[in-house]
Amino acid sequence: MGFNATTIKLGRLFMVAWLAFFIYPLGAFLTDRLSTDTRTYGLLLLLALAALWAWFWTRIIGGPDRRYLVPAIVAATLILTVFTLRTPPQYGSLFLYAVIMAGSAFPWRRAAPALILLSVLAAAIELIRGESVTASTGQFLNDLLVGFAAVAGRLLVEANQQLNQAREQIARLAVGEERLRFARDLHDLLGHSLSVIALKSELAGRLIKNTPELAAHEIEDIEKVARDALREVREAVTGYRQPTLAAELAGAHEVLTAAGIEYHVDHDHVPLPPAVEAVLAWTVREGVTNVMRHSQAKRCAVRIINKDGHATAEVIDDGRGGTPEAGSGLRGLEERVRERGGTLTAEPLPHEGFRLRVTLPLRDVLAPLDTVSA
């Protein structure tokens, strides 16, 4: 369970509850035969320490009065020094309260020397008030162990808070990645489909006067493309869409033929892992979309090659070539390829035309294309 603000607040209130151990010296001061002066200053010092302890855990440690951290520990040490020296040895020592405060207040590199000094001081005070070396050594070890237990508790809380912050950061990154995936997929889906609709609408407009039958056929195709686009967008929203090479190659044939571009496909027809096939399918879609939009080509060839442990998709046209602009579609495709450890090349050919090539390794493909890319 994570340490949220409520849990930490309850933990601090639990530390305040350690004041219950004051019942033993308090009972002794009220019942034993002591002088009036001893009883008075003993009770006052005990009351001052209790108030300081409660203030430390409710307001100082991680609270609005943190600037009083060091003065509070120094004050507690002074009160305990006077209290221990002025009370009979049989009442024991309360020095561990100052040790716990120091161990909880500072990072461990600062807390360690403070704990050693306080433990040595507690042992020295035991010797001064007449205790044996064995008793003072036991007091030193007891305070030191309790202090480092407080340091360990602080480290545990800090580690838990860092873990919670890391979880929040991972969640924010996941949301950002999902938004990027969604924007990328919508661009790829709608960019291709809307290009086809625009092309077929233009063709239908030219045919409607002379050959209305062919125009009607193109309009039917427009309706089909629009319905398919709507279905794919719905699937993208639910995260289930995964394109296939067969569907993309068939779609490429249809749209290129409608655009009057000669189309040739060379496909090995070797089964590919779904993760690889989906990225290659996106490659075909992006490449064909760019051929229709920008190339002014007359011929287009698509090649799917499975060789030497790598799968490659190429889209080559004989258009005007030139240096490509890194649009959203090409950037999105590059991200997909990079996620799968592949390479992407988009370059003009030496004489004329343009080539888009994506190569993906077939080794280490452990899972189908996850829904992050789907």
C-alpha positions in Angstrom: 0.0 0.0 0.0 1.3 3.4 -0.9 2.0 6.1 1.7 -0.5 8.8 0.8 -1.0 12.1 2.7 -3.6 10.5 5.0 -1.4 7.6 5.8 1.6 9.8 6.6 -0.6 12.0 8.8 -1.9 9.0 10.7 1.8 7.9 11.2 2.7 11.2 12.7 -0.3 11.1 15.0 0.9 7.6 16.1 4.3 9.1 17.0 2.5 11.7 19.1 0.8 8.8 20.9 4.3 7.8 22.2 3.6 10.4 24.9 1.7 7.5 26.6 5.1 6.3 27.9 5.3 9.5 30.0 2.9 7.9 32.4 5.8 6.1 34.2 7.9 9.2 35.1 4.7 11.2 35.6 3.4 8.6 38.1 6.7 8.6 39.9 6.7 12.4 40.3 3.2 12.3 41.6 3.5 9.4 44.0 7.1 9.2 45.2 8.5 11.1 48.1 10.3 13.9 46.4 11.0 17.5 47.4 8.6 20.1 46.2 11.3 21.7 44.0 12.2 18.4 42.3 8.6 17.5 41.7 7.9 21.0 40.3 10.8 21.3 37.8 10.5 17.6 36.9 6.8 18.0 36.0 7.5 21.3 34.1 10.3 19.8 32.1 8.2 16.7 31.3 5.3 19.0 30.2 7.7 21.1 28.0 9.1 17.9 26.4 5.6 16.6 25.7 4.5 19.8 24.1 7.7 20.0 22.0 7.3 16.3 20.9 3.6 16.9 19.9 4.6 20.1 18.0 7.4 18.4 16.3 5.2 15.6 14.7 2.2 17.7 13.9 3.7 21.0 12.7 7.5 20.8 12.2 8.3 17.5 10.5 7.0 18.0 6.9 4.7 20.8 8.1 4.4 24.6 8.0 6.9 25.1 10.9 9.7 23.1 9.3 12.1 26.1 9.8 12.1 25.2 13.5 13.5 21.7 12.9 17.0 22.2 14.3 15.9 24.5 17.2 13.3 21.9 18.2 15.8 19.1 18.4 18.3 21.2 20.2 15.6 22.3 22.7 14.6 18.6 23.3 18.2 17.6 23.8 18.7 20.4 26.4 15.4 19.6 28.2 16.3 15.9 28.4 19.9 16.6 29.5 18.6 18.7 32.5 15.7 16.3 33.2 18.0 13.2 33.2 20.6 14.9 35.4 18.0 16.2 37.9 16.0 13.0 38.3 16.9 9.8 40.2 18.5 7.0 38.1 15.7 4.6 38.8 13.4 6.6 36.7 15.3 5.6 33.6 16.2 7.8 30.6 13.9 9.5 28.0 16.8 10.4 25.8 15.5 8.2 22.9 12.9 10.9 22.2 15.6 13.3 21.1 17.3 10.5 19.1 14.1 9.7 17.3 13.5 13.3 16.4 17.0 13.6 14.9 16.7 10.3 13.0 13.4 11.3 11.5 14.3 14.9 10.7 17.4 14.7 8.5 18.7 12.7 5.5 20.7 9.7 6.6 24.1 11.3 5.8 23.3 14.1 8.3 21.3 12.0 10.7 24.0 9.4 11.2 26.6 11.7 12.9 23.8 13.4 14.9 22.6 10.1 16.2 26.1 9.1 17.2 26.6 12.4 19.1 23.3 12.1 20.9 23.9 8.5 21.8 27.3 9.3 23.2 25.8 12.2 25.1 23.1 9.9 26.6 25.8 7.4 27.7 27.9 10.2 29.2 24.9 11.5 31.2 24.3 8.0 32.5 27.9 7.9 33.8 27.6 11.4 35.3 24.6 10.5 37.3 26.3 7.4 38.7 25.3 4.6 36.4 27.7 1.8 35.6 29.7 1.5 32.4 27.6 -1.5 31.5 24.4 0.5 31.9 25.7 3.5 30.0 27.0 1.3 27.2 23.5 -0.3 27.0 22.0 3.2 26.9 24.4 4.1 24.0 23.5 1.0 22.0 19.8 1.3 22.7 19.6 4.9 21.6 21.8 4.3 18.5 19.6 1.4 17.4 16.4 3.3 17.9 17.8 6.3 16.1 18.8 4.2 13.0 15.4 2.6 13.1 13.9 6.1 12.7 16.3 6.8 9.8 15.1 3.5 8.2 11.5 4.7 8.6 12.3 8.0 7.0 14.0 6.2 4.1 11.0 3.9 3.6 8.6 6.9 3.5 10.9 8.7 1.0 11.2 5.6 -1.2 7.5 5.1 -1.2 6.9 8.8 -2.1 9.4 8.5 -5.0 7.6 5.4 -6.2 4.3 7.1 -6.1 5.8 10.0 -8.1 7.3 7.6 -10.6 3.9 5.9 -11.0 2.2 9.2 -11.6 4.9 10.1 -14.2 4.5 6.7 -15.9 0.7 7.3 -16.0 1.2 10.7 -17.6 3.6 9.3 -20.1 1.1 6.5 -20.9 -1.6 9.0 -21.5 0.6 11.1 -23.7 1.7 7.9 -25.7 -1.9 6.9 -26.1 -2.8 10.4 -27.4 0.0 10.2 -29.8 -1.0 6.8 -30.9 -4.6 7.9 -31.4 -3.6 11.0 -33.4 -1.2 9.0 -35.5 -3.8 6.3 -36.3 -6.5 8.8 -37.1 -4.2 10.7 -39.4 -3.3 7.4 -41.2 -6.9 6.3 -41.4 -8.6 9.5 -42.4 -5.8 10.8 -44.6 -5.9 7.8 -46.8 -9.7 7.4 -46.9 -10.3 11.1 -47.5 -7.8 11.2 -50.3 -9.6 8.3 -51.9 -13.0 10.0 -51.5 -11.7 13.2 -53.0 -10.2 11.4 -55.9 -13.3 9.4 -56.6 -15.5 12.4 -56.2 -13.5 14.3 -58.8 -13.7 11.3 -61.1 -17.5 11.0 -60.6 -17.9 14.7 -61.3 -16.1 14.3 -64.7 -18.2 11.1 -65.6 -21.6 12.2 -64.5 -22.5 14.1 -67.7 -21.2 11.6 -70.3 -21.3 8.2 -68.5 -23.7 8.5 -65.6 -23.5 4.7 -65.0 -19.7 4.9 -64.3 -20.3 7.9 -62.2 -22.9 6.0 -60.2 -20.4 3.2 -59.7 -17.8 5.7 -58.4 -20.3 7.2 -56.0 -21.0 3.7 -54.7 -17.3 3.3 -54.1 -17.2 6.6 -52.3 -20.0 5.4 -50.0 -18.1 2.2 -49.3 -14.8 4.0 -48.6 -16.7 6.4 -46.2 -18.3 3.4 -44.4 -15.0 1.6 -44.2 -13.3 4.7 -42.8 -16.1 5.1 -40.2 -15.7 1.5 -39.2 -11.9 1.8 -38.9 -12.2 5.0 -36.8 -14.5 3.2 -34.4 -12.0 0.3 -34.2 -9.2 2.7 -33.6 -11.1 4.3 -30.8 -11.7 0.9 -29.1 -8.1 -0.1 -29.8 -8.8 -3.2 -31.7 -7.8 -2.2 -35.3 -4.9 -4.1 -36.8 -4.3 -3.6 -40.5 -3.3 -6.6 -42.7 -1.2 -6.7 -45.8 -3.9 -8.4 -47.8 -6.4 -5.6 -47.1 -3.9 -2.8 -47.8 -2.6 -4.4 -51.0 -6.2 -4.8 -52.3 -7.0 -1.2 -51.3 -3.9 0.0 -53.0 -4.9 -1.7 -56.2 -8.4 -0.1 -56.1 -7.3 3.4 -55.4 -4.3 3.5 -57.8 -6.4 2.0 -60.6 -9.1 4.7 -60.0 -6.4 7.3 -60.1 -5.1 6.0 -63.5 -1.8 4.8 -62.0 -0.4 1.5 -63.2 0.0 -0.8 -60.3 2.3 -3.8 -59.8 2.7 -5.9 -56.6 5.4 -8.4 -55.8 4.4 -10.3 -52.7 6.2 -13.4 -51.2 3.0 -14.6 -49.5 5.1 -15.9 -46.6 3.2 -15.7 -43.3 4.6 -12.9 -41.1 4.2 -12.3 -37.4 1.1 -10.0 -36.8 3.4 -7.3 -35.3 5.5 -7.2 -38.4 2.6 -7.5 -40.8 0.8 -4.6 -39.3 3.7 -2.2 -39.6 4.3 -3.3 -43.2 0.6 -2.8 -43.9 0.9 0.8 -42.5 3.9 1.2 -44.8 1.9 0.2 -47.9 -1.0 2.6 -46.9 1.3 5.6 -46.2 3.3 5.0 -49.4 0.3 4.6 -51.6 -1.4 7.7 -50.1 1.7 9.8 -50.8 1.8 8.5 -54.4 -1.7 9.6 -55.0 -1.3 13.0 -53.3 2.2 14.2 -54.3 4.0 12.1 -56.9 2.1 12.7 -60.2 3.3 9.2 -61.0 2.1 6.9 -63.8 3.4 3.7 -62.3 3.6 2.3 -58.8 5.1 -0.9 -57.5 4.7 -2.5 -54.1 7.2 -5.2 -53.0 6.9 -7.4 -49.9 10.1 -9.4 -49.3 10.9 -11.9 -46.5 14.6 -12.7 -46.6 17.5 -13.3 -44.2 15.5 -12.9 -41.1 14.0 -9.5 -42.2 10.8 -8.5 -43.7 10.8 -5.5 -46.1 8.0 -3.4 -47.7 8.8 -1.1 -50.6 6.6 1.4 -52.4 8.2 2.8 -55.5 6.8 5.2 -58.1 8.1 6.9 -61.2 6.8 10.3 -60.2 8.6 13.6 -59.7 10.7 12.4 -56.7 12.2 15.2 -54.6 13.0 15.4 -50.9 10.0 14.3 -48.9 8.5 16.6 -46.2 8.2 14.9 -42.9 4.5 15.0 -42.5 2.4 13.5 -39.7 1.9 10.2 -41.7 5.6 9.6 -42.3 6.6 10.6 -38.7 3.9 8.2 -37.4 5.2 5.4 -39.6 8.8 6.1 -38.4 7.7 5.8 -34.8 6.0 2.4 -35.5 9.1 1.2 -37.2 11.4 2.4 -34.4 9.2 0.7 -31.8 9.9 -2.6 -33.7 13.6 -2.1 -34.1 13.5 -1.6 -37.8 14.7 1.0 -40.3 12.8 3.4 -42.6 14.1 5.0 -45.8 12.2 7.6 -47.8 14.3 8.9 -50.7 14.2 10.0 -54.3 15.5 7.6 -56.9 18.6 8.6 -59.0 16.7 9.3 -62.3 13.0 9.7 -61.4 10.5 8.6 -58.8 10.6 8.0 -55.1 11.0 5.0 -52.8 9.6 4.3 -49.4 11.2 1.3 -47.8 10.7 -0.2 -44.3 12.7 -3.2 -43.0 11.9 -5.0 -39.8 13.7 -7.8 -38.0 11.8 -11.1 -37.6 13.8 -12.2 -34.6 12.7 -11.2 -31.1 9.1 -10.6 -32.2 7.5 -11.9 -29.1 4.0 -10.7 -29.4 1.5 -9.5 -31.9 1.4 -5.8 -32.6 0.3 -4.5 -29.3 -2.6 -2.2 -29.0 -0.3 0.7 -28.5 0.5 0.6 -32.2 -2.9 -0.8 -33.1 
